[in-house]
Amino acid sequence: MIEVSKGSSPLVLGLPHTGTDVPPEVWECLNETGRALADTDWHIHDLYDGLTEDVTTVRTPIHRYVIDVNRDPAGVSLYPGQNTTTLVPLTDFDGRPIWQDGQEPDAAEITRRRDAYHAPYHAALTEELERVKAIHGFAILYDCHSIRGDIPFLFEGRLPDFSIGTNLGATCDPAVEAMTVARCEAAAAYTSVLNGRFKGGWTTRHYGRPAEGLHAIQMELAQATYCQESPPWTYLPERADNLRAHLTQILTDLKNWRPAA
C-alpha cells in the first residue's frame, strides 16, 4: 500500500497528496465534484523523481479525499479561523461539497480510514526517518506539495511559486531554513515566501523536532511552475525541467547538510 524507496542519506521526501487511488466503496459516495479529484498534488512524484541520488521517498497512493494524511489524526485544524479542509474533506479547495447528499463519512468511517490509510503512511514515514537518523544522528524530512496558485476560498491573491513552511522556524535548524530560502530567492524567475499562507502541515509540525535531531520543512509549489492548473492538469516538460534544476539544488543542499558540531 505505502510506496517506499530507501536511500542512505539523511534526506527523506514525503509525498502525501500525489495519489489518485479511491476505493470503490468511497468512490460511490463522491459526487461529480469529488470524482474530479481536483485537489491532487498533480505529478509531484514525477517532478521530484531522480533529482538527486540516495534519498528516501515515502508515498501514499490514496487520494486525499479518502483521508488526508497531512492532517492531525485527531481532526484539529491547522489554521484556526481560516478556510481549510479537514482530515476527511467535506469540500474541495473552492468550498464545494464533494460527497453525495447523505453520503458524507461518519465518525466510524473516518476512524476506519484513519486506521487503514493514515496510520500506515505515518508508520512508514516514522520508520524511515528513524532509520536514516540511526545512520547519521539526524534526519531531514522534506514534505513535497503543490497547489493551484489562485484559490480565493483559501487565500487572497496569487500564491508565490515557492511557499516554504517551517512553522515560524520551529520545525528545523535555522541553517536548513536559511539554505532553502536562499536557493528559492536565487531562482530569479520565481517568487517565494517563507511561512506565508502555508506554514507547514501536520506532518511538518509533527516530525519537526530539531532538538531531537529531526528536521522538517514543507515546500508548496504553485502548479503553474510545472503543469496546467486546470483539467486535464497536463505536465509541461519545459516548465518542469526549469523547475527541476532549482529543486535539484535545494535537495542537494539538504542532503549534504550536517549540523554544526
Rosetta silent file (secondary structure, phi, psi, omega in degrees, C-alpha in Angstrom):
SEQUENCE: MIEVSKGSSPLVLGLPHTGTDVPPEVWECLNETGRALADTDWHIHDLYDGLTEDVTTVRTPIHRYVIDVNRDPAGVSLYPGQNTTTLVPLTDFDGRPIWQDGQEPDAAEITRRRDAYHAPYHAALTEELERVKAIHGFAILYDCHSIRGDIPFLFEGRLPDFSIGTNLGATCDPAVEAMTVARCEAAAAYTSVLNGRFKGGWTTRHYGRPAEGLHAIQMELAQATYCQESPPWTYLPERADNLRAHLTQILTDLKNWRPAA
SCORE:     score description
SCORE:     0.000 S_00000001
   1 L     0.000  -57.043  179.115    0.000    0.000    0.000 S_00000001
   2 L   -85.851  131.326 -178.227    2.638    2.582    1.049 S_00000001
   3 E   -94.836  119.027 -177.808    5.361    3.070   -1.556 S_00000001
   4 E  -124.489  129.516  171.799    8.834    3.351   -0.016 S_00000001
   5 E  -119.449  119.048 -170.791   12.145    3.814   -1.812 S_00000001
   6 L   -91.968  132.341  169.371   15.077    3.604    0.590 S_00000001
   7 L  -122.351  172.201 -178.251   18.210    5.737    0.443 S_00000001
   8 L  -110.014    0.239  176.441   21.036    6.045    2.946 S_00000001
   9 L   -77.232  171.796  179.390   21.401    9.845    3.046 S_00000001
  10 L   -73.344   -7.800 -169.611   19.755   11.879    5.855 S_00000001
  11 E   -93.418  129.057  177.057   17.079   13.211    3.462 S_00000001
  12 E  -123.229  127.841  177.056   13.551   11.751    3.336 S_00000001
  13 E   -98.908  126.945  173.590   10.912   13.039    0.915 S_00000001
  14 E   -96.577  134.780 -178.859    7.269   12.807    1.987 S_00000001
  15 E  -128.197   81.178 -172.027    4.674   12.515   -0.787 S_00000001
  16 L   -87.350  -17.965 -168.061    1.267   12.699    0.904 S_00000001
  17 L  -128.206   16.961 -179.835   -1.002   14.113   -1.803 S_00000001
  18 L   -89.994  -13.322 -175.368    0.069   12.733   -5.202 S_00000001
  19 L   -72.523  148.603  177.253   -2.094    9.611   -5.029 S_00000001
  20 L  -124.944   11.361  178.960   -5.305    9.244   -7.026 S_00000001
  21 E   -76.158  131.652  176.201   -6.478    5.852   -5.742 S_00000001
  22 L  -132.592  117.706  178.921  -10.011    5.822   -4.336 S_00000001
  23 L   -57.285  146.674 -175.991  -11.507    2.530   -3.082 S_00000001
  24 H   -53.918  -39.089 -177.239  -14.761    1.602   -4.898 S_00000001
  25 H   -69.387  -24.747  175.324  -16.903    1.948   -1.768 S_00000001
  26 H   -82.538  -41.888  179.235  -15.616    5.500   -1.288 S_00000001
  27 H   -55.459  -39.778 -178.970  -15.893    6.398   -4.976 S_00000001
  28 L   -62.932  -23.334 -177.855  -19.570    5.505   -4.925 S_00000001
  29 L   -90.876  -17.517  179.316  -20.165    8.142   -2.232 S_00000001
  30 E   -74.566  146.088  172.879  -18.397   11.011   -4.020 S_00000001
  31 L   -88.357 -174.437 -176.969  -20.412   13.409   -6.176 S_00000001
  32 H   -60.682  -39.016  178.223  -19.301   14.691   -9.573 S_00000001
  33 H   -62.721  -46.106  179.971  -17.196   17.420   -7.983 S_00000001
  34 H   -63.182  -39.110 -177.241  -15.452   14.925   -5.732 S_00000001
  35 H   -70.315  -12.328  174.067  -14.790   12.478   -8.553 S_00000001
  36 L   -71.589  -20.329  178.600  -12.843   15.173  -10.414 S_00000001
  37 L    52.133   37.617 -170.280  -10.116   14.782   -7.738 S_00000001
  38 L   -63.252  -23.465 -173.316   -9.179   18.383   -8.489 S_00000001
  39 L   -93.759   20.069  174.530   -7.114   18.919   -5.328 S_00000001
  40 L   -65.939  146.392  169.881   -4.475   16.333   -6.174 S_00000001
  41 L   -82.544   76.784 -168.307   -0.825   17.421   -5.976 S_00000001
  42 L   -56.259  130.352  169.976   -0.589   16.567   -9.659 S_00000001
  43 L    65.938    8.302 -173.804    2.620   14.959  -10.971 S_00000001
  44 H   -62.168  -39.151  179.248    4.631   15.803   -7.860 S_00000001
  45 H   -64.839  -32.261  175.867    6.171   12.322   -7.582 S_00000001
  46 H   -74.453  -38.570 -179.436    7.283   12.603  -11.220 S_00000001
  47 H   -59.823  -40.714 -176.530    8.585   16.139  -10.748 S_00000001
  48 H   -89.060   -9.513 -174.594   10.882   15.060   -7.899 S_00000001
  49 L   -63.233  127.725  173.379   11.839   11.697   -9.357 S_00000001
  50 L    74.563   13.236 -177.539   15.581   11.284   -9.915 S_00000001
  51 L   -68.367  -35.845  177.881   16.598   14.788   -8.852 S_00000001
  52 L  -152.424  151.690 -174.617   19.347   13.547   -6.585 S_00000001
  53 L   -83.073  158.187  167.841   20.656   10.134   -5.612 S_00000001
  54 L    67.095   31.662  172.319   20.398    8.257   -2.341 S_00000001
  55 L  -107.094  154.956  177.305   17.305    9.907   -0.884 S_00000001
  56 E   -95.190  140.958  173.155   14.387    8.061    0.676 S_00000001
  57 E  -125.674  143.248  176.365   10.830    8.625   -0.530 S_00000001
  58 E  -130.287  120.084 -174.875    7.575    7.690    1.203 S_00000001
  59 E  -133.393  138.130  168.957    4.371    7.975   -0.842 S_00000001
  60 L  -102.245  134.396  176.822    0.756    7.013   -0.324 S_00000001
  61 L   -81.621   -6.482 -176.165   -1.247    6.206   -3.476 S_00000001
  62 E   -78.484  136.862 -179.428   -4.528    7.028   -1.672 S_00000001
  63 L   -72.942  151.054 -176.898   -6.235   10.279   -2.616 S_00000001
  64 L   -65.547  -19.521  176.345   -6.635   12.996   -0.018 S_00000001
  65 L   -71.617  -24.636  175.036  -10.444   12.856   -0.357 S_00000001
  66 L   -69.773  -53.023  170.099  -10.339    9.366    1.157 S_00000001
  67 L  -164.302  143.094 -177.412   -8.318   10.740    4.063 S_00000001
  68 L   -95.595  108.528 -176.747   -5.735   13.499    4.235 S_00000001
  69 L   -74.754   -3.012  175.541   -2.538   12.089    5.718 S_00000001
  70 L  -103.107   24.612  175.353   -1.245   15.644    6.199 S_00000001
  71 L  -119.265  152.747  176.667   -3.925   16.453    8.761 S_00000001
  72 L   -57.217  125.901 -179.468   -3.945   15.882   12.505 S_00000001
  73 L   -62.601  -18.433  176.487   -5.468   12.422   13.065 S_00000001
  74 L   -83.260   -5.838  177.584   -7.460   13.944   15.935 S_00000001
  75 L    86.055    9.506 -179.372   -9.101   16.345   13.471 S_00000001
  76 L   -72.728  135.663 -178.738   -7.637   19.545   14.983 S_00000001
  77 L   -69.179  139.497  175.418   -7.434   22.431   12.493 S_00000001
  78 L   -77.109  -29.109 -174.689   -4.001   23.565   11.361 S_00000001
  79 L  -130.213   75.705 -177.722   -5.215   27.086   10.659 S_00000001
  80 L   -55.572  134.748  178.229   -7.898   28.064   13.179 S_00000001
  81 L    85.603   -6.350  179.335  -10.222   30.747   11.871 S_00000001
  82 L  -114.539  153.073  174.486   -9.185   30.251    8.233 S_00000001
  83 L   -64.629  133.599  176.859  -10.818   28.230    5.494 S_00000001
  84 L  -158.580  178.443  175.582   -9.126   24.866    5.118 S_00000001
  85 L  -108.239  160.627 -169.294  -10.005   21.230    4.523 S_00000001
  86 L  -102.248 -178.248 -178.751  -10.378   18.584    7.205 S_00000001
  87 L   -52.341  -50.426  165.459   -8.986   15.120    7.975 S_00000001
  88 L  -113.294  106.761 -172.500  -11.598   13.686    5.618 S_00000001
  89 L   -61.302  144.096  173.140  -12.546   16.684    3.486 S_00000001
  90 L  -100.855  -20.626  179.682  -16.178   17.631    3.074 S_00000001
  91 E  -132.362  165.873  170.754  -15.460   20.223    0.368 S_00000001
  92 L   -86.110 -175.099 -176.660  -12.883   20.847   -2.319 S_00000001
  93 L   -68.774  -10.745  176.368  -10.475   23.792   -2.247 S_00000001
  94 L   -99.071    7.835  177.190  -13.182   26.009   -3.740 S_00000001
  95 L    81.378   13.067 -178.372  -15.577   25.243   -0.896 S_00000001
  96 L   -93.254  135.785  178.769  -17.852   22.992   -2.966 S_00000001
  97 E   -57.320  142.019 -178.729  -19.250   19.785   -1.394 S_00000001
  98 L  -111.826   -5.056 -178.260  -17.562   16.619   -2.680 S_00000001
  99 E  -109.688  148.175  172.377  -19.953   13.969   -1.271 S_00000001
 100 L   -63.333  150.827 -178.497  -23.371   12.908   -2.455 S_00000001
 101 L   -55.273  128.246  178.457  -26.190   14.033   -0.160 S_00000001
 102 L    80.514    0.757 -177.405  -26.324   11.814    2.885 S_00000001
 103 L  -109.134   10.272  177.451  -23.099   10.004    1.961 S_00000001
 104 L   -63.234  141.468 -177.848  -20.653   12.083    3.993 S_00000001
 105 L   -66.239  136.430  177.143  -18.431    9.817    6.128 S_00000001
 106 L   -89.686 -178.974 -174.797  -19.489    9.471    9.755 S_00000001
 107 H   -59.849  -40.648 -179.676  -17.182    9.188   12.766 S_00000001
 108 H   -65.082  -39.019  179.349  -16.903    5.402   12.497 S_00000001
 109 H   -69.378  -38.440  176.965  -15.983    5.608    8.818 S_00000001
 110 H   -62.697  -42.039  177.591  -13.387    8.293    9.474 S_00000001
 111 H   -61.776  -42.093  178.733  -11.839    6.093   12.169 S_00000001
 112 H   -60.036  -45.432 -179.514  -11.750    3.154    9.744 S_00000001
 113 H   -68.081  -37.389  177.927   -9.967    5.232    7.101 S_00000001
 114 H   -60.109  -44.316 -179.668   -7.565    6.666    9.647 S_00000001
 115 H   -70.199  -35.993 -174.476   -6.548    3.156   10.698 S_00000001
 116 H   -80.531  -31.472 -170.699   -6.418    1.813    7.146 S_00000001
 117 H  -126.610  -43.167 -177.988   -4.583    4.661    5.385 S_00000001
 118 H   -70.033  -51.340 -176.613   -3.396    7.469    7.658 S_00000001
 119 H   -61.398  -43.996  179.207   -1.666    5.319   10.280 S_00000001
 120 H   -63.315  -35.710  178.001    0.280    3.112    7.805 S_00000001
 121 H   -62.245  -46.179 -177.242    1.643    6.149    5.964 S_00000001
 122 H   -75.480  -26.705  172.731    2.964    7.679    9.148 S_00000001
 123 H   -64.073  -43.340  178.805    4.268    4.362   10.417 S_00000001
 124 H   -66.591  -41.935  179.836    6.326    4.078    7.222 S_00000001
 125 H   -64.341  -44.230  178.016    7.473    7.712    7.415 S_00000001
 126 H   -60.487  -44.860 -179.056    8.479    7.322   11.067 S_00000001
 127 H   -60.201  -42.583 -178.287   10.372    4.118   10.301 S_00000001
 128 H   -71.893  -39.402  176.921   12.369    5.731    7.502 S_00000001
 129 H   -63.505  -42.647  178.628   13.196    8.869    9.469 S_00000001
 130 H   -67.425  -34.727  179.652   14.381    6.787   12.409 S_00000001
 131 H   -64.373  -48.000 -178.687   16.377    4.532   10.079 S_00000001
 132 H   -74.493  -28.483  175.191   18.373    7.353    8.488 S_00000001
 133 H   -64.467  -36.384  178.226   18.693    9.112   11.827 S_00000001
 134 H   -65.079  -28.180  178.241   20.339    5.979   13.210 S_00000001
 135 H   -77.437  -44.993 -168.825   22.906    6.223   10.409 S_00000001
 136 H  -108.745  -14.549 -175.158   23.677    9.939   10.636 S_00000001
 137 L    89.052   -3.164  177.369   22.470   11.067   14.034 S_00000001
 138 L  -160.556  166.151  176.495   19.818   13.277   12.411 S_00000001
 139 E  -144.798  152.411  176.500   17.246   13.227    9.618 S_00000001
 140 E  -122.666  122.491  172.724   15.619   15.822    7.375 S_00000001
 141 E   -97.910  122.940  174.764   12.034   15.463    6.178 S_00000001
 142 E  -111.835  110.620 -173.721   11.245   17.469    3.051 S_00000001
 143 E   -93.793  119.155 -170.488    7.474   17.379    2.529 S_00000001
 144 E   -93.948  123.465 -178.068    6.557   17.723   -1.156 S_00000001
 145 E  -141.795  161.809  168.779    3.370   19.584   -2.086 S_00000001
 146 E  -152.933  162.592 -175.418    1.766   21.608   -4.855 S_00000001
 147 E  -161.448  154.764  172.075   -1.434   23.576   -5.314 S_00000001
 148 L   -58.690  143.525 -175.751   -3.160   25.853   -7.779 S_00000001
 149 L   -77.179  -13.294 -175.890   -1.772   29.343   -7.435 S_00000001
 150 L  -132.895  101.577  179.245   -5.155   31.063   -7.315 S_00000001
 151 L  -137.527   89.503 -175.044   -7.771   29.717   -4.868 S_00000001
 152 L   -57.092  -29.320  179.882   -9.847   32.564   -3.372 S_00000001
 153 L   -63.776  -30.104 -175.867  -11.559   30.212   -0.889 S_00000001
 154 L  -102.140  -31.970 -177.521   -8.192   29.506    0.772 S_00000001
 155 L  -159.139  154.477  178.453   -6.131   32.654    0.263 S_00000001
 156 L   -83.929  148.723  175.712   -6.215   36.129   -1.263 S_00000001
 157 L    70.777 -165.128 -179.369   -4.244   36.964   -4.374 S_00000001
 158 L  -101.623  136.344  179.735   -1.889   34.608   -6.142 S_00000001
 159 L   -69.109  140.444  173.146    0.308   32.188   -4.242 S_00000001
 160 L   -60.375  163.196 -179.505    4.085   32.565   -4.723 S_00000001
 161 L   -65.924  -42.850  176.987    5.824   29.871   -6.761 S_00000001
 162 E  -113.398  119.256  172.580    7.713   28.557   -3.723 S_00000001
 163 E  -114.760  111.401 -176.032    5.961   28.544   -0.342 S_00000001
 164 E   -98.232  130.573 -179.335    8.341   27.303    2.357 S_00000001
 165 E  -122.449  125.641  176.370    6.869   26.177    5.669 S_00000001
 166 L  -134.628   19.621 -175.919    8.744   25.657    8.928 S_00000001
 167 L    49.083   54.941  177.855    6.024   26.709   11.399 S_00000001
 168 L    59.673   36.852  175.328    7.818   30.005   12.019 S_00000001
 169 L    87.561    2.200 -174.482   11.194   28.300   12.333 S_00000001
 170 L   -81.031  -17.562 -168.514   10.141   25.714   14.904 S_00000001
 171 L  -100.171   -1.360 -179.392   10.494   22.586   12.773 S_00000001
 172 L  -156.765  166.033  173.897   14.131   22.667   11.650 S_00000001
 173 L   -58.831  141.098  178.955   17.600   24.035   12.304 S_00000001
 174 H   -54.753  -31.175 -179.958   17.830   27.701   11.213 S_00000001
 175 H   -67.777  -34.516  177.232   20.523   26.725    8.703 S_00000001
 176 H   -64.796  -45.884  177.387   18.139   24.300    6.963 S_00000001
 177 H   -62.018  -48.621 -175.673   15.553   27.037    6.634 S_00000001
 178 H   -63.241  -39.941  179.554   18.081   29.650    5.517 S_00000001
 179 H   -61.318  -44.542 -178.302   19.626   27.360    2.923 S_00000001
 180 H   -69.098  -42.747  177.690   16.277   26.602    1.342 S_00000001
 181 H   -60.639  -43.601 -178.097   15.161   30.229    1.377 S_00000001
 182 H   -61.724  -42.463  178.809   18.432   31.321   -0.245 S_00000001
 183 H   -63.678  -41.266 -179.939   18.044   28.837   -3.090 S_00000001
 184 H   -67.143  -42.409 -179.871   14.466   29.943   -3.732 S_00000001
 185 H   -67.585  -28.446  179.584   15.365   33.629   -3.669 S_00000001
 186 H   -76.676  -15.498  178.120   18.261   32.988   -6.065 S_00000001
 187 L   -82.463   87.527 -166.818   15.858   31.478   -8.604 S_00000001
 188 L   -61.868  -25.102 -177.384   15.138   34.815  -10.260 S_00000001
 189 L   -79.196   -4.913 -173.693   12.328   33.554  -12.485 S_00000001
 190 L  -123.905  156.787  173.475   10.249   32.517   -9.467 S_00000001
 191 L  -102.884  155.834 -177.586    8.634   34.152   -6.454 S_00000001
 192 E  -149.059  159.541  176.449    8.937   32.756   -2.944 S_00000001
 193 E  -149.525  147.595  175.632    7.726   33.230    0.618 S_00000001
 194 E  -108.196  124.741  176.680    8.675   31.805    3.996 S_00000001
 195 L    52.071   49.159  174.662    5.851   30.877    6.383 S_00000001
 196 L   -86.439 -124.737  179.437    3.190   32.705    4.426 S_00000001
 197 L   -61.652  -33.648 -179.557   -0.245   31.156    3.935 S_00000001
 198 L  -111.049  109.538 -176.477    1.320   27.706    4.301 S_00000001
 199 L  -100.660    8.673 -174.543    3.463   27.363    7.409 S_00000001
 200 L   109.154  128.828 -179.577    3.821   23.599    7.212 S_00000001
 201 L   -78.438 -170.128 -177.370    1.138   20.984    7.535 S_00000001
 202 H   -59.589  -38.494 -179.217    0.605   18.481   10.333 S_00000001
 203 H   -59.695  -49.590 -179.991    3.400   16.283    9.016 S_00000001
 204 H   -60.725  -44.494 -176.953    5.980   19.058    9.165 S_00000001
 205 H   -71.645  -33.688 -178.144    4.853   20.178   12.599 S_00000001
 206 H   -72.033  -42.643 -174.930    4.603   16.636   13.984 S_00000001
 207 H   -91.034  -20.699 -175.706    8.034   15.426   12.871 S_00000001
 208 L   -74.708   93.801  179.087    9.962   18.674   13.088 S_00000001
 209 E  -131.730   75.844 -171.963   11.791   18.333   16.402 S_00000001
 210 H   -58.734  -30.239  178.568   15.244   19.780   15.770 S_00000001
 211 H   -64.069  -21.087  178.802   16.350   19.370   19.396 S_00000001
 212 H  -101.922    9.412  179.547   15.929   15.618   18.822 S_00000001
 213 L    81.505   15.360  176.783   17.756   15.616   15.500 S_00000001
 214 E  -114.618  114.059 -177.142   14.583   15.542   13.393 S_00000001
 215 E  -112.036  139.559 -178.370   14.268   18.461   10.981 S_00000001
 216 E  -139.250  141.006  179.492   11.234   19.069    8.758 S_00000001
 217 E  -146.295  138.155  179.122   10.430   21.572    6.047 S_00000001
 218 E  -106.266  139.413  173.193    7.472   21.816    3.673 S_00000001
 219 E  -120.771  115.544  176.814    7.643   23.013    0.081 S_00000001
 220 E  -105.456  114.102 -179.271    4.366   24.065   -1.529 S_00000001
 221 E   -97.839  138.201  169.429    4.814   24.723   -5.246 S_00000001
 222 E   -69.824  128.381 -171.935    2.397   26.689   -7.389 S_00000001
 223 H   -63.919  -24.906  179.569    1.347   24.166  -10.014 S_00000001
 224 H   -63.225  -14.705  177.931    1.754   26.620  -12.896 S_00000001
 225 H   -71.394  -14.569 -177.416    5.509   26.247  -12.431 S_00000001
 226 L  -148.634   -9.766 -179.653    5.363   22.786  -13.978 S_00000001
 227 E  -151.765  172.733  176.216    1.852   21.854  -15.153 S_00000001
 228 L   -73.541  135.110 -175.733   -1.502   23.158  -16.318 S_00000001
 229 L   -91.815   26.235  176.555   -3.561   24.445  -13.366 S_00000001
 230 L  -153.362  161.909 -179.518   -6.857   23.148  -14.732 S_00000001
 231 L   -53.822  138.819    6.390   -8.129   19.857  -16.172 S_00000001
 232 L   -91.901   26.127  173.323   -6.545   17.771  -17.591 S_00000001
 233 L    58.280   43.676 -173.596   -3.639   19.041  -15.457 S_00000001
 234 L   -63.879  131.796  174.204   -1.146   18.449  -18.248 S_00000001
 235 E   -70.631  130.979 -176.119    2.505   18.103  -17.244 S_00000001
 236 L  -110.787   97.397 -169.894    4.527   20.761  -19.083 S_00000001
 237 H   -55.815  -40.473 -178.040    8.035   19.355  -19.627 S_00000001
 238 H   -65.264  -45.906  176.661    9.804   22.632  -20.447 S_00000001
 239 H   -62.861  -43.345 -177.665    8.463   24.374  -17.338 S_00000001
 240 H   -63.026  -41.557 -179.274    9.085   21.278  -15.252 S_00000001
 241 H   -63.821  -39.510  176.663   12.682   20.922  -16.423 S_00000001
 242 H   -62.305  -43.767 -179.973   13.423   24.532  -15.493 S_00000001
 243 H   -67.733  -40.644 -178.579   11.908   23.992  -12.058 S_00000001
 244 H   -58.865  -32.749  178.531   13.661   20.646  -11.564 S_00000001
 245 H   -62.177  -40.449  179.294   17.034   22.353  -11.929 S_00000001
 246 H   -74.759  -38.444  177.797   16.259   24.550   -8.912 S_00000001
 247 H   -64.181  -35.030  176.554   14.706   21.718   -6.916 S_00000001
 248 H   -59.723  -42.772  178.635   17.846   19.676   -7.515 S_00000001
 249 H   -63.052  -42.045 -179.929   19.915   22.407   -5.903 S_00000001
 250 H   -62.732  -49.425 -177.855   17.585   22.550   -2.900 S_00000001
 251 H   -66.891  -36.367  178.376   17.610   18.795   -2.350 S_00000001
 252 H   -65.316  -41.843  175.907   21.362   18.523   -2.864 S_00000001
 253 H   -58.078  -47.673 -177.097   21.945   21.222   -0.252 S_00000001
 254 H   -66.115  -41.098 -178.971   19.696   19.419    2.211 S_00000001
 255 H   -63.480  -34.713 -176.280   21.213   16.014    1.504 S_00000001
 256 H   -91.908   -8.085 -178.007   24.734   17.319    2.095 S_00000001
 257 L   -68.508  145.185  173.792   23.949   19.465    5.133 S_00000001
 258 L  -134.625  140.909  179.041   25.349   18.473    8.508 S_00000001
 259 L   -61.237  150.274  175.927   24.530   20.051   11.881 S_00000001
 260 L   -61.988  141.747 -178.567   27.145   22.316   13.428 S_00000001
 261 L   -67.707    0.000    0.000   29.432   20.439   15.795 S_00000001
